[in-house]
Amino acid sequence: MNELTYGMKAVGLTFNPSGDEKVTEVKTLCAKVIDLLNELRADQRNEQSRLLSVAITEMQTAQMWAVKWITWKD
């Protein structure tokens, strides 16, 4: 794999001990959204920047809960 993007690092794309394809898919999709939000944030230096930072954090949170669901074992 080439150098990881900001989004890939933010979701921990390379961490998937179960090797589950659904985990990889969710993380990849969330990483793409985070990369887009991060690009938009680079042009902002005001309240909009803060809002994008919150959106990135919430995307990370959503990704973690989705992975939790995928890997849940009863």
PDB file of N, CA, C, O and CB in Angstrom:
ATOM      1  N   MET A   1       0.843  -1.182   0.000  1.00  0.00           N
ATOM      2  CA  MET A   1       0.000   0.000   0.000  1.00  0.00           C
ATOM      3  C   MET A   1       0.886   1.242   0.000  1.00  0.00           C
ATOM      4  O   MET A   1       1.908   1.293   0.683  1.00  0.00           O
ATOM      5  CB  MET A   1      -0.958   0.000   1.220  1.00  0.00           C
ATOM      6  N   ASN A   2       0.479   2.228  -0.769  1.00  0.00           N
ATOM      7  CA  ASN A   2       1.204   3.491  -0.800  1.00  0.00           C
ATOM      8  C   ASN A   2       1.023   4.222   0.519  1.00  0.00           C
ATOM      9  O   ASN A   2       0.423   3.695   1.456  1.00  0.00           O
ATOM     10  CB  ASN A   2       0.730   4.369  -1.974  1.00  0.00           C
ATOM     11  N   GLU A   3       1.546   5.433   0.583  1.00  0.00           N
ATOM     12  CA  GLU A   3       1.392   6.245   1.789  1.00  0.00           C
ATOM     13  C   GLU A   3      -0.094   6.440   2.096  1.00  0.00           C
ATOM     14  O   GLU A   3      -0.902   6.683   1.199  1.00  0.00           O
ATOM     15  CB  GLU A   3       2.101   7.617   1.623  1.00  0.00           C
ATOM     16  N   LEU A   4      -0.427   6.331   3.358  1.00  0.00           N
ATOM     17  CA  LEU A   4      -1.822   6.471   3.767  1.00  0.00           C
ATOM     18  C   LEU A   4      -2.268   7.925   3.722  1.00  0.00           C
ATOM     19  O   LEU A   4      -1.498   8.833   4.034  1.00  0.00           O
ATOM     20  CB  LEU A   4      -2.023   5.908   5.168  1.00  0.00           C
ATOM     21  N   THR A   5      -3.515   8.133   3.331  1.00  0.00           N
ATOM     22  CA  THR A   5      -4.090   9.477   3.356  1.00  0.00           C
ATOM     23  C   THR A   5      -4.465   9.818   4.792  1.00  0.00           C
ATOM     24  O   THR A   5      -4.434   8.964   5.677  1.00  0.00           O
ATOM     25  CB  THR A   5      -5.332   9.580   2.415  1.00  0.00           C
ATOM     26  N   TYR A   6      -4.815  11.066   5.003  1.00  0.00           N
ATOM     27  CA  TYR A   6      -5.274  11.507   6.322  1.00  0.00           C
ATOM     28  C   TYR A   6      -6.466  10.662   6.776  1.00  0.00           C
ATOM     29  O   TYR A   6      -6.512  10.195   7.914  1.00  0.00           O
ATOM     30  CB  TYR A   6      -5.656  13.011   6.294  1.00  0.00           C
ATOM     31  N   GLY A   7      -7.414  10.475   5.886  1.00  0.00           N
ATOM     32  CA  GLY A   7      -8.606   9.699   6.227  1.00  0.00           C
ATOM     33  C   GLY A   7      -8.288   8.255   6.573  1.00  0.00           C
ATOM     34  O   GLY A   7      -8.846   7.700   7.519  1.00  0.00           O
ATOM     35  N   MET A   8      -7.387   7.646   5.805  1.00  0.00           N
ATOM     36  CA  MET A   8      -6.985   6.263   6.084  1.00  0.00           C
ATOM     37  C   MET A   8      -6.356   6.132   7.466  1.00  0.00           C
ATOM     38  O   MET A   8      -6.606   5.172   8.195  1.00  0.00           O
ATOM     39  CB  MET A   8      -6.004   5.769   5.018  1.00  0.00           C
ATOM     40  N   LYS A   9      -5.537   7.118   7.807  1.00  0.00           N
ATOM     41  CA  LYS A   9      -4.936   7.116   9.146  1.00  0.00           C
ATOM     42  C   LYS A   9      -6.005   7.347  10.213  1.00  0.00           C
ATOM     43  O   LYS A   9      -5.980   6.717  11.271  1.00  0.00           O
ATOM     44  CB  LYS A   9      -3.835   8.198   9.251  1.00  0.00           C
ATOM     45  N   ALA A  10      -6.940   8.249   9.932  1.00  0.00           N
ATOM     46  CA  ALA A  10      -7.962   8.615  10.911  1.00  0.00           C
ATOM     47  C   ALA A  10      -8.875   7.448  11.272  1.00  0.00           C
ATOM     48  O   ALA A  10      -9.368   7.375  12.397  1.00  0.00           O
ATOM     49  CB  ALA A  10      -8.791   9.760  10.384  1.00  0.00           C
ATOM     50  N   VAL A  11      -9.104   6.538  10.329  1.00  0.00           N
ATOM     51  CA  VAL A  11      -9.968   5.380  10.615  1.00  0.00           C
ATOM     52  C   VAL A  11      -9.182   4.123  10.952  1.00  0.00           C
ATOM     53  O   VAL A  11      -9.773   3.086  11.255  1.00  0.00           O
ATOM     54  CB  VAL A  11     -10.865   5.102   9.431  1.00  0.00           C
ATOM     55  N   GLY A  12      -7.866   4.202  10.904  1.00  0.00           N
ATOM     56  CA  GLY A  12      -7.068   3.013  11.192  1.00  0.00           C
ATOM     57  C   GLY A  12      -7.268   1.932  10.149  1.00  0.00           C
ATOM     58  O   GLY A  12      -7.482   0.767  10.485  1.00  0.00           O
ATOM     59  N   LEU A  13      -7.197   2.317   8.885  1.00  0.00           N
ATOM     60  CA  LEU A  13      -7.497   1.400   7.789  1.00  0.00           C
ATOM     61  C   LEU A  13      -6.672   0.114   7.830  1.00  0.00           C
ATOM     62  O   LEU A  13      -7.173  -0.952   7.470  1.00  0.00           O
ATOM     63  CB  LEU A  13      -7.269   2.095   6.479  1.00  0.00           C
ATOM     64  N   THR A  14      -5.445   0.200   8.255  1.00  0.00           N
ATOM     65  CA  THR A  14      -4.584  -0.988   8.242  1.00  0.00           C
ATOM     66  C   THR A  14      -4.828  -1.912   9.435  1.00  0.00           C
ATOM     67  O   THR A  14      -4.269  -3.008   9.485  1.00  0.00           O
ATOM     68  CB  THR A  14      -3.129  -0.567   8.222  1.00  0.00           C
ATOM     69  N   PHE A  15      -5.656  -1.488  10.398  1.00  0.00           N
ATOM     70  CA  PHE A  15      -5.949  -2.327  11.564  1.00  0.00           C
ATOM     71  C   PHE A  15      -7.257  -3.068  11.338  1.00  0.00           C
ATOM     72  O   PHE A  15      -8.339  -2.485  11.410  1.00  0.00           O
ATOM     73  CB  PHE A  15      -6.022  -1.475  12.861  1.00  0.00           C
ATOM     74  N   ASN A  16      -7.140  -4.347  11.065  1.00  0.00           N
ATOM     75  CA  ASN A  16      -8.299  -5.205  10.833  1.00  0.00           C
ATOM     76  C   ASN A  16      -7.890  -6.634  11.173  1.00  0.00           C
ATOM     77  O   ASN A  16      -7.748  -7.466  10.276  1.00  0.00           O
ATOM     78  CB  ASN A  16      -8.816  -5.093   9.348  1.00  0.00           C
ATOM     79  N   PRO A  17      -7.699  -6.929  12.464  1.00  0.00           N
ATOM     80  CA  PRO A  17      -7.209  -8.246  12.863  1.00  0.00           C
ATOM     81  C   PRO A  17      -8.076  -9.406  12.376  1.00  0.00           C
ATOM     82  O   PRO A  17      -7.573 -10.503  12.134  1.00  0.00           O
ATOM     83  CB  PRO A  17      -7.106  -8.304  14.349  1.00  0.00           C
ATOM     84  N   SER A  18      -9.389  -9.157  12.232  1.00  0.00           N
ATOM     85  CA  SER A  18     -10.283 -10.226  11.790  1.00  0.00           C
ATOM     86  C   SER A  18     -10.170 -10.470  10.286  1.00  0.00           C
ATOM     87  O   SER A  18     -10.583 -11.521   9.796  1.00  0.00           O
ATOM     88  CB  SER A  18     -11.725  -9.890  12.154  1.00  0.00           C
ATOM     89  N   GLY A  19      -9.614  -9.505   9.554  1.00  0.00           N
ATOM     90  CA  GLY A  19      -9.525  -9.627   8.099  1.00  0.00           C
ATOM     91  C   GLY A  19     -10.887  -9.561   7.424  1.00  0.00           C
ATOM     92  O   GLY A  19     -11.029  -9.982   6.276  1.00  0.00           O
ATOM     93  N   ASP A  20     -11.883  -9.043   8.116  1.00  0.00           N
ATOM     94  CA  ASP A  20     -13.250  -8.982   7.600  1.00  0.00           C
ATOM     95  C   ASP A  20     -13.347  -7.952   6.471  1.00  0.00           C
ATOM     96  O   ASP A  20     -12.949  -6.799   6.636  1.00  0.00           O
ATOM     97  CB  ASP A  20     -14.245  -8.634   8.734  1.00  0.00           C
ATOM     98  N   GLU A  21     -13.879  -8.382   5.327  1.00  0.00           N
ATOM     99  CA  GLU A  21     -14.001  -7.496   4.160  1.00  0.00           C
ATOM    100  C   GLU A  21     -14.961  -6.340   4.425  1.00  0.00           C
ATOM    101  O   GLU A  21     -14.770  -5.239   3.907  1.00  0.00           O
ATOM    102  CB  GLU A  21     -14.473  -8.290   2.941  1.00  0.00           C
ATOM    103  N   LYS A  22     -15.993  -6.591   5.231  1.00  0.00           N
ATOM    104  CA  LYS A  22     -16.947  -5.518   5.550  1.00  0.00           C
ATOM    105  C   LYS A  22     -16.279  -4.425   6.375  1.00  0.00           C
ATOM    106  O   LYS A  22     -16.571  -3.243   6.192  1.00  0.00           O
ATOM    107  CB  LYS A  22     -18.163  -6.083   6.312  1.00  0.00           C
ATOM    108  N   VAL A  23     -15.389  -4.809   7.275  1.00  0.00           N
ATOM    109  CA  VAL A  23     -14.638  -3.823   8.061  1.00  0.00           C
ATOM    110  C   VAL A  23     -13.809  -2.958   7.120  1.00  0.00           C
ATOM    111  O   VAL A  23     -13.801  -1.732   7.238  1.00  0.00           O
ATOM    112  CB  VAL A  23     -13.722  -4.523   9.113  1.00  0.00           C
ATOM    113  N   THR A  24     -13.121  -3.594   6.196  1.00  0.00           N
ATOM    114  CA  THR A  24     -12.302  -2.848   5.235  1.00  0.00           C
ATOM    115  C   THR A  24     -13.166  -1.909   4.400  1.00  0.00           C
ATOM    116  O   THR A  24     -12.783  -0.764   4.157  1.00  0.00           O
ATOM    117  CB  THR A  24     -11.534  -3.814   4.318  1.00  0.00           C
ATOM    118  N   GLU A  25     -14.324  -2.387   3.961  1.00  0.00           N
ATOM    119  CA  GLU A  25     -15.205  -1.558   3.135  1.00  0.00           C
ATOM    120  C   GLU A  25     -15.709  -0.338   3.903  1.00  0.00           C
ATOM    121  O   GLU A  25     -15.677   0.776   3.381  1.00  0.00           O
ATOM    122  CB  GLU A  25     -16.391  -2.384   2.635  1.00  0.00           C
ATOM    123  N   VAL A  26     -16.173  -0.538   5.137  1.00  0.00           N
ATOM    124  CA  VAL A  26     -16.663   0.578   5.951  1.00  0.00           C
ATOM    125  C   VAL A  26     -15.545   1.578   6.197  1.00  0.00           C
ATOM    126  O   VAL A  26     -15.739   2.784   6.046  1.00  0.00           O
ATOM    127  CB  VAL A  26     -17.233   0.071   7.294  1.00  0.00           C
ATOM    128  N   LYS A  27     -14.380   1.080   6.575  1.00  0.00           N
ATOM    129  CA  LYS A  27     -13.256   1.978   6.855  1.00  0.00           C
ATOM    130  C   LYS A  27     -12.835   2.745   5.604  1.00  0.00           C
ATOM    131  O   LYS A  27     -12.517   3.932   5.682  1.00  0.00           O
ATOM    132  CB  LYS A  27     -12.065   1.186   7.408  1.00  0.00           C
ATOM    133  N   THR A  28     -12.831   2.077   4.459  1.00  0.00           N
ATOM    134  CA  THR A  28     -12.442   2.734   3.204  1.00  0.00           C
ATOM    135  C   THR A  28     -13.420   3.843   2.834  1.00  0.00           C
ATOM    136  O   THR A  28     -13.009   4.938   2.451  1.00  0.00           O
ATOM    137  CB  THR A  28     -12.361   1.708   2.066  1.00  0.00           C
ATOM    138  N   LEU A  29     -14.711   3.558   2.949  1.00  0.00           N
ATOM    139  CA  LEU A  29     -15.719   4.575   2.628  1.00  0.00           C
ATOM    140  C   LEU A  29     -15.639   5.764   3.583  1.00  0.00           C
ATOM    141  O   LEU A  29     -15.705   6.916   3.153  1.00  0.00           O
ATOM    142  CB  LEU A  29     -17.124   3.965   2.675  1.00  0.00           C
ATOM    143  N   CYS A  30     -15.499   5.487   4.859  1.00  0.00           N
ATOM    144  CA  CYS A  30     -15.388   6.574   5.837  1.00  0.00           C
ATOM    145  C   CYS A  30     -14.114   7.387   5.610  1.00  0.00           C
ATOM    146  O   CYS A  30     -14.122   8.609   5.760  1.00  0.00           O
ATOM    147  CB  CYS A  30     -15.406   6.011   7.269  1.00  0.00           C
ATOM    148  N   ALA A  31     -13.029   6.718   5.252  1.00  0.00           N
ATOM    149  CA  ALA A  31     -11.769   7.415   4.967  1.00  0.00           C
ATOM    150  C   ALA A  31     -11.931   8.377   3.799  1.00  0.00           C
ATOM    151  O   ALA A  31     -11.377   9.476   3.822  1.00  0.00           O
ATOM    152  CB  ALA A  31     -10.652   6.406   4.665  1.00  0.00           C
ATOM    153  N   LYS A  32     -12.681   7.978   2.782  1.00  0.00           N
ATOM    154  CA  LYS A  32     -12.912   8.856   1.626  1.00  0.00           C
ATOM    155  C   LYS A  32     -13.683  10.108   2.036  1.00  0.00           C
ATOM    156  O   LYS A  32     -13.357  11.213   1.602  1.00  0.00           O
ATOM    157  CB  LYS A  32     -13.680   8.103   0.521  1.00  0.00           C
ATOM    158  N   VAL A  33     -14.697   9.934   2.867  1.00  0.00           N
ATOM    159  CA  VAL A  33     -15.474  11.093   3.342  1.00  0.00           C
ATOM    160  C   VAL A  33     -14.580  12.008   4.176  1.00  0.00           C
ATOM    161  O   VAL A  33     -14.604  13.227   4.011  1.00  0.00           O
ATOM    162  CB  VAL A  33     -16.708  10.631   4.180  1.00  0.00           C
ATOM    163  N   ILE A  34     -13.797  11.416   5.067  1.00  0.00           N
ATOM    164  CA  ILE A  34     -12.897  12.216   5.902  1.00  0.00           C
ATOM    165  C   ILE A  34     -11.887  12.967   5.047  1.00  0.00           C
ATOM    166  O   ILE A  34     -11.596  14.131   5.322  1.00  0.00           O
ATOM    167  CB  ILE A  34     -12.169  11.325   6.916  1.00  0.00           C
ATOM    168  N   ASP A  35     -11.348  12.327   4.021  1.00  0.00           N
ATOM    169  CA  ASP A  35     -10.404  13.013   3.127  1.00  0.00           C
ATOM    170  C   ASP A  35     -11.057  14.217   2.462  1.00  0.00           C
ATOM    171  O   ASP A  35     -10.441  15.278   2.357  1.00  0.00           O
ATOM    172  CB  ASP A  35      -9.877  12.046   2.055  1.00  0.00           C
ATOM    173  N   LEU A  36     -12.292  14.064   2.014  1.00  0.00           N
ATOM    174  CA  LEU A  36     -13.008  15.185   1.385  1.00  0.00           C
ATOM    175  C   LEU A  36     -13.218  16.318   2.391  1.00  0.00           C
ATOM    176  O   LEU A  36     -12.961  17.482   2.084  1.00  0.00           O
ATOM    177  CB  LEU A  36     -14.374  14.712   0.821  1.00  0.00           C
ATOM    178  N   LEU A  37     -13.682  15.975   3.585  1.00  0.00           N
ATOM    179  CA  LEU A  37     -13.899  16.999   4.617  1.00  0.00           C
ATOM    180  C   LEU A  37     -12.592  17.691   4.992  1.00  0.00           C
ATOM    181  O   LEU A  37     -12.565  18.900   5.221  1.00  0.00           O
ATOM    182  CB  LEU A  37     -14.536  16.372   5.869  1.00  0.00           C
ATOM    183  N   ASN A  38     -11.516  16.923   5.053  1.00  0.00           N
ATOM    184  CA  ASN A  38     -10.211  17.501   5.380  1.00  0.00           C
ATOM    185  C   ASN A  38      -9.737  18.460   4.292  1.00  0.00           C
ATOM    186  O   ASN A  38      -9.147  19.497   4.595  1.00  0.00           O
ATOM    187  CB  ASN A  38      -9.177  16.393   5.583  1.00  0.00           C
ATOM    188  N   GLU A  39      -9.991  18.123   3.030  1.00  0.00           N
ATOM    189  CA  GLU A  39      -9.645  19.036   1.926  1.00  0.00           C
ATOM    190  C   GLU A  39     -10.418  20.339   2.057  1.00  0.00           C
ATOM    191  O   GLU A  39      -9.850  21.421   1.904  1.00  0.00           O
ATOM    192  CB  GLU A  39      -9.938  18.378   0.554  1.00  0.00           C
ATOM    193  N   LEU A  40     -11.708  20.239   2.339  1.00  0.00           N
ATOM    194  CA  LEU A  40     -12.535  21.437   2.492  1.00  0.00           C
ATOM    195  C   LEU A  40     -12.071  22.273   3.684  1.00  0.00           C
ATOM    196  O   LEU A  40     -12.075  23.503   3.632  1.00  0.00           O
ATOM    197  CB  LEU A  40     -14.013  21.050   2.662  1.00  0.00           C
ATOM    198  N   ARG A  41     -11.675  21.596   4.745  1.00  0.00           N
ATOM    199  CA  ARG A  41     -11.233  22.274   5.967  1.00  0.00           C
ATOM    200  C   ARG A  41      -9.948  23.063   5.737  1.00  0.00           C
ATOM    201  O   ARG A  41      -9.732  24.086   6.386  1.00  0.00           O
ATOM    202  CB  ARG A  41     -11.025  21.259   7.090  1.00  0.00           C
ATOM    203  N   ALA A  42      -9.100  22.611   4.834  1.00  0.00           N
ATOM    204  CA  ALA A  42      -7.818  23.267   4.583  1.00  0.00           C
ATOM    205  C   ALA A  42      -8.002  24.711   4.106  1.00  0.00           C
ATOM    206  O   ALA A  42      -7.128  25.554   4.306  1.00  0.00           O
ATOM    207  CB  ALA A  42      -7.020  22.476   3.550  1.00  0.00           C
ATOM    208  N   ASP A  43      -9.127  24.980   3.485  1.00  0.00           N
ATOM    209  CA  ASP A  43      -9.389  26.324   2.959  1.00  0.00           C
ATOM    210  C   ASP A  43     -10.097  27.229   3.956  1.00  0.00           C
ATOM    211  O   ASP A  43     -10.375  28.387   3.646  1.00  0.00           O
ATOM    212  CB  ASP A  43     -10.215  26.228   1.705  1.00  0.00           C
ATOM    213  N   GLN A  44     -10.388  26.726   5.137  1.00  0.00           N
ATOM    214  CA  GLN A  44     -11.175  27.470   6.114  1.00  0.00           C
ATOM    215  C   GLN A  44     -10.339  27.820   7.341  1.00  0.00           C
ATOM    216  O   GLN A  44      -9.462  27.055   7.742  1.00  0.00           O
ATOM    217  CB  GLN A  44     -12.407  26.664   6.529  1.00  0.00           C
ATOM    218  N   ARG A  45     -10.611  28.960   7.925  1.00  0.00           N
ATOM    219  CA  ARG A  45      -9.938  29.359   9.164  1.00  0.00           C
ATOM    220  C   ARG A  45     -10.920  30.071  10.083  1.00  0.00           C
ATOM    221  O   ARG A  45     -10.617  31.125  10.640  1.00  0.00           O
ATOM    222  CB  ARG A  45      -8.726  30.270   8.864  1.00  0.00           C
ATOM    223  N   ASN A  46     -12.077  29.491  10.229  1.00  0.00           N
ATOM    224  CA  ASN A  46     -13.111  30.151  11.013  1.00  0.00           C
ATOM    225  C   ASN A  46     -14.042  29.101  11.595  1.00  0.00           C
ATOM    226  O   ASN A  46     -13.641  27.953  11.786  1.00  0.00           O
ATOM    227  CB  ASN A  46     -13.898  31.168  10.151  1.00  0.00           C
ATOM    228  N   GLU A  47     -15.258  29.475  11.874  1.00  0.00           N
ATOM    229  CA  GLU A  47     -16.240  28.537  12.425  1.00  0.00           C
ATOM    230  C   GLU A  47     -16.468  27.356  11.489  1.00  0.00           C
ATOM    231  O   GLU A  47     -16.724  26.240  11.941  1.00  0.00           O
ATOM    232  CB  GLU A  47     -17.564  29.253  12.694  1.00  0.00           C
ATOM    233  N   GLN A  48     -16.377  27.602  10.188  1.00  0.00           N
ATOM    234  CA  GLN A  48     -16.558  26.500   9.233  1.00  0.00           C
ATOM    235  C   GLN A  48     -15.489  25.425   9.420  1.00  0.00           C
ATOM    236  O   GLN A  48     -15.772  24.236   9.275  1.00  0.00           O
ATOM    237  CB  GLN A  48     -16.520  27.031   7.790  1.00  0.00           C
ATOM    238  N   SER A  49     -14.281  25.831   9.738  1.00  0.00           N
ATOM    239  CA  SER A  49     -13.204  24.877   9.994  1.00  0.00           C
ATOM    240  C   SER A  49     -13.537  24.005  11.202  1.00  0.00           C
ATOM    241  O   SER A  49     -13.340  22.790  11.181  1.00  0.00           O
ATOM    242  CB  SER A  49     -11.872  25.614  10.219  1.00  0.00           C
ATOM    243  N   ARG A  50     -14.041  24.642  12.246  1.00  0.00           N
ATOM    244  CA  ARG A  50     -14.418  23.897  13.455  1.00  0.00           C
ATOM    245  C   ARG A  50     -15.538  22.907  13.149  1.00  0.00           C
ATOM    246  O   ARG A  50     -15.516  21.771  13.622  1.00  0.00           O
ATOM    247  CB  ARG A  50     -14.856  24.864  14.575  1.00  0.00           C
ATOM    248  N   LEU A  51     -16.520  23.345  12.353  1.00  0.00           N
ATOM    249  CA  LEU A  51     -17.627  22.458  11.996  1.00  0.00           C
ATOM    250  C   LEU A  51     -17.134  21.243  11.217  1.00  0.00           C
ATOM    251  O   LEU A  51     -17.604  20.127  11.438  1.00  0.00           O
ATOM    252  CB  LEU A  51     -18.673  23.216  11.175  1.00  0.00           C
ATOM    253  N   LEU A  52     -16.194  21.457  10.313  1.00  0.00           N
ATOM    254  CA  LEU A  52     -15.632  20.335   9.558  1.00  0.00           C
ATOM    255  C   LEU A  52     -14.835  19.404  10.469  1.00  0.00           C
ATOM    256  O   LEU A  52     -14.848  18.187  10.280  1.00  0.00           O
ATOM    257  CB  LEU A  52     -14.738  20.849   8.421  1.00  0.00           C
ATOM    258  N   SER A  53     -14.149  19.969  11.446  1.00  0.00           N
ATOM    259  CA  SER A  53     -13.416  19.138  12.409  1.00  0.00           C
ATOM    260  C   SER A  53     -14.371  18.257  13.208  1.00  0.00           C
ATOM    261  O   SER A  53     -14.089  17.085  13.456  1.00  0.00           O
ATOM    262  CB  SER A  53     -12.591  20.018  13.363  1.00  0.00           C
ATOM    263  N   VAL A  54     -15.503  18.834  13.608  1.00  0.00           N
ATOM    264  CA  VAL A  54     -16.511  18.050  14.324  1.00  0.00           C
ATOM    265  C   VAL A  54     -17.057  16.950  13.418  1.00  0.00           C
ATOM    266  O   VAL A  54     -17.244  15.818  13.863  1.00  0.00           O
ATOM    267  CB  VAL A  54     -17.663  18.960  14.823  1.00  0.00           C
ATOM    268  N   ALA A  55     -17.311  17.271  12.159  1.00  0.00           N
ATOM    269  CA  ALA A  55     -17.824  16.278  11.212  1.00  0.00           C
ATOM    270  C   ALA A  55     -16.834  15.125  11.041  1.00  0.00           C
ATOM    271  O   ALA A  55     -17.237  13.965  10.955  1.00  0.00           O
ATOM    272  CB  ALA A  55     -18.115  16.935   9.849  1.00  0.00           C
ATOM    273  N   ILE A  56     -15.543  15.443  10.991  1.00  0.00           N
ATOM    274  CA  ILE A  56     -14.517  14.407  10.869  1.00  0.00           C
ATOM    275  C   ILE A  56     -14.529  13.516  12.105  1.00  0.00           C
ATOM    276  O   ILE A  56     -14.467  12.291  11.993  1.00  0.00           O
ATOM    277  CB  ILE A  56     -13.118  15.039  10.671  1.00  0.00           C
ATOM    278  N   THR A  57     -14.609  14.123  13.272  1.00  0.00           N
ATOM    279  CA  THR A  57     -14.658  13.343  14.510  1.00  0.00           C
ATOM    280  C   THR A  57     -15.880  12.433  14.537  1.00  0.00           C
ATOM    281  O   THR A  57     -15.785  11.269  14.923  1.00  0.00           O
ATOM    282  CB  THR A  57     -14.668  14.273  15.730  1.00  0.00           C
ATOM    283  N   GLU A  58     -17.017  12.960  14.129  1.00  0.00           N
ATOM    284  CA  GLU A  58     -18.242  12.162  14.125  1.00  0.00           C
ATOM    285  C   GLU A  58     -18.166  11.030  13.091  1.00  0.00           C
ATOM    286  O   GLU A  58     -18.719   9.954  13.317  1.00  0.00           O
ATOM    287  CB  GLU A  58     -19.458  13.058  13.838  1.00  0.00           C
ATOM    288  N   MET A  59     -17.495  11.260  11.975  1.00  0.00           N
ATOM    289  CA  MET A  59     -17.315  10.196  10.980  1.00  0.00           C
ATOM    290  C   MET A  59     -16.442   9.082  11.565  1.00  0.00           C
ATOM    291  O   MET A  59     -16.705   7.899  11.348  1.00  0.00           O
ATOM    292  CB  MET A  59     -16.676  10.761   9.675  1.00  0.00           C
ATOM    293  N   GLN A  60     -15.406   9.470  12.305  1.00  0.00           N
ATOM    294  CA  GLN A  60     -14.577   8.463  12.977  1.00  0.00           C
ATOM    295  C   GLN A  60     -15.417   7.667  13.974  1.00  0.00           C
ATOM    296  O   GLN A  60     -15.289   6.446  14.068  1.00  0.00           O
ATOM    297  CB  GLN A  60     -13.378   9.130  13.696  1.00  0.00           C
ATOM    298  N   THR A  61     -16.267   8.359  14.710  1.00  0.00           N
ATOM    299  CA  THR A  61     -17.121   7.694  15.677  1.00  0.00           C
ATOM    300  C   THR A  61     -18.085   6.725  14.986  1.00  0.00           C
ATOM    301  O   THR A  61     -18.258   5.594  15.438  1.00  0.00           O
ATOM    302  CB  THR A  61     -17.899   8.727  16.490  1.00  0.00           C
ATOM    303  N   ALA A  62     -18.700   7.162  13.909  1.00  0.00           N
ATOM    304  CA  ALA A  62     -19.623   6.301  13.161  1.00  0.00           C
ATOM    305  C   ALA A  62     -18.905   5.065  12.637  1.00  0.00           C
ATOM    306  O   ALA A  62     -19.445   3.959  12.686  1.00  0.00           O
ATOM    307  CB  ALA A  62     -20.258   7.075  11.994  1.00  0.00           C
ATOM    308  N   GLN A  63     -17.693   5.252  12.136  1.00  0.00           N
ATOM    309  CA  GLN A  63     -16.909   4.126  11.634  1.00  0.00           C
ATOM    310  C   GLN A  63     -16.631   3.126  12.743  1.00  0.00           C
ATOM    311  O   GLN A  63     -16.736   1.918  12.535  1.00  0.00           O
ATOM    312  CB  GLN A  63     -15.594   4.616  11.024  1.00  0.00           C
ATOM    313  N   MET A  64     -16.279   3.624  13.913  1.00  0.00           N
ATOM    314  CA  MET A  64     -15.967   2.713  15.023  1.00  0.00           C
ATOM    315  C   MET A  64     -17.193   1.918  15.456  1.00  0.00           C
ATOM    316  O   MET A  64     -17.086   0.723  15.733  1.00  0.00           O
ATOM    317  CB  MET A  64     -15.412   3.498  16.215  1.00  0.00           C
ATOM    318  N   TRP A  65     -18.363   2.567  15.517  1.00  0.00           N
ATOM    319  CA  TRP A  65     -19.580   1.849  15.901  1.00  0.00           C
ATOM    320  C   TRP A  65     -19.976   0.839  14.837  1.00  0.00           C
ATOM    321  O   TRP A  65     -20.447  -0.250  15.164  1.00  0.00           O
ATOM    322  CB  TRP A  65     -20.729   2.830  16.144  1.00  0.00           C
ATOM    323  N   ALA A  66     -19.792   1.184  13.568  1.00  0.00           N
ATOM    324  CA  ALA A  66     -20.109   0.237  12.489  1.00  0.00           C
ATOM    325  C   ALA A  66     -19.204  -0.987  12.563  1.00  0.00           C
ATOM    326  O   ALA A  66     -19.668  -2.114  12.392  1.00  0.00           O
ATOM    327  CB  ALA A  66     -19.969   0.916  11.111  1.00  0.00           C
ATOM    328  N   VAL A  67     -17.930  -0.773  12.813  1.00  0.00           N
ATOM    329  CA  VAL A  67     -16.997  -1.894  12.948  1.00  0.00           C
ATOM    330  C   VAL A  67     -17.347  -2.730  14.177  1.00  0.00           C
ATOM    331  O   VAL A  67     -17.239  -3.956  14.158  1.00  0.00           O
ATOM    332  CB  VAL A  67     -15.540  -1.383  13.042  1.00  0.00           C
ATOM    333  N   LYS A  68     -17.764  -2.057  15.237  1.00  0.00           N
ATOM    334  CA  LYS A  68     -18.181  -2.775  16.443  1.00  0.00           C
ATOM    335  C   LYS A  68     -19.341  -3.712  16.110  1.00  0.00           C
ATOM    336  O   LYS A  68     -19.361  -4.862  16.549  1.00  0.00           O
ATOM    337  CB  LYS A  68     -18.589  -1.779  17.566  1.00  0.00           C
ATOM    338  N   TRP A  69     -20.299  -3.219  15.339  1.00  0.00           N
ATOM    339  CA  TRP A  69     -21.440  -4.041  14.950  1.00  0.00           C
ATOM    340  C   TRP A  69     -20.984  -5.219  14.088  1.00  0.00           C
ATOM    341  O   TRP A  69     -21.398  -6.356  14.318  1.00  0.00           O
ATOM    342  CB  TRP A  69     -22.480  -3.194  14.193  1.00  0.00           C
ATOM    343  N   ILE A  70     -20.132  -4.947  13.097  1.00  0.00           N
ATOM    344  CA  ILE A  70     -19.662  -6.008  12.193  1.00  0.00           C
ATOM    345  C   ILE A  70     -18.946  -7.110  12.948  1.00  0.00           C
ATOM    346  O   ILE A  70     -19.101  -8.288  12.625  1.00  0.00           O
ATOM    347  CB  ILE A  70     -18.734  -5.430  11.131  1.00  0.00           C
ATOM    348  N   THR A  71     -18.166  -6.742  13.949  1.00  0.00           N
ATOM    349  CA  THR A  71     -17.327  -7.721  14.647  1.00  0.00           C
ATOM    350  C   THR A  71     -17.961  -8.237  15.941  1.00  0.00           C
ATOM    351  O   THR A  71     -17.328  -9.012  16.657  1.00  0.00           O
ATOM    352  CB  THR A  71     -15.980  -7.108  14.959  1.00  0.00           C
ATOM    353  N   TRP A  72     -19.184  -7.831  16.257  1.00  0.00           N
ATOM    354  CA  TRP A  72     -19.850  -8.240  17.495  1.00  0.00           C
ATOM    355  C   TRP A  72     -20.026  -9.758  17.528  1.00  0.00           C
ATOM    356  O   TRP A  72     -20.494 -10.369  16.567  1.00  0.00           O
ATOM    357  CB  TRP A  72     -21.221  -7.538  17.633  1.00  0.00           C
ATOM    358  N   LYS A  73     -19.646 -10.335  18.636  1.00  0.00           N
ATOM    359  CA  LYS A  73     -19.806 -11.775  18.865  1.00  0.00           C
ATOM    360  C   LYS A  73     -20.635 -11.979  20.114  1.00  0.00           C
ATOM    361  O   LYS A  73     -20.313 -11.422  21.163  1.00  0.00           O
ATOM    362  CB  LYS A  73     -18.427 -12.490  18.996  1.00  0.00           C
ATOM    363  N   ASP A  74     -21.698 -12.768  20.024  1.00  0.00           N
ATOM    364  CA  ASP A  74     -22.511 -13.081  21.203  1.00  0.00           C
ATOM    365  C   ASP A  74     -21.908 -14.227  21.979  1.00  0.00           C
ATOM    366  O   ASP A  74     -22.454 -14.633  23.004  1.00  0.00           O
ATOM    367  CB  ASP A  74     -23.945 -13.422  20.801  1.00  0.00           C
TER     368      ASP A  74
END
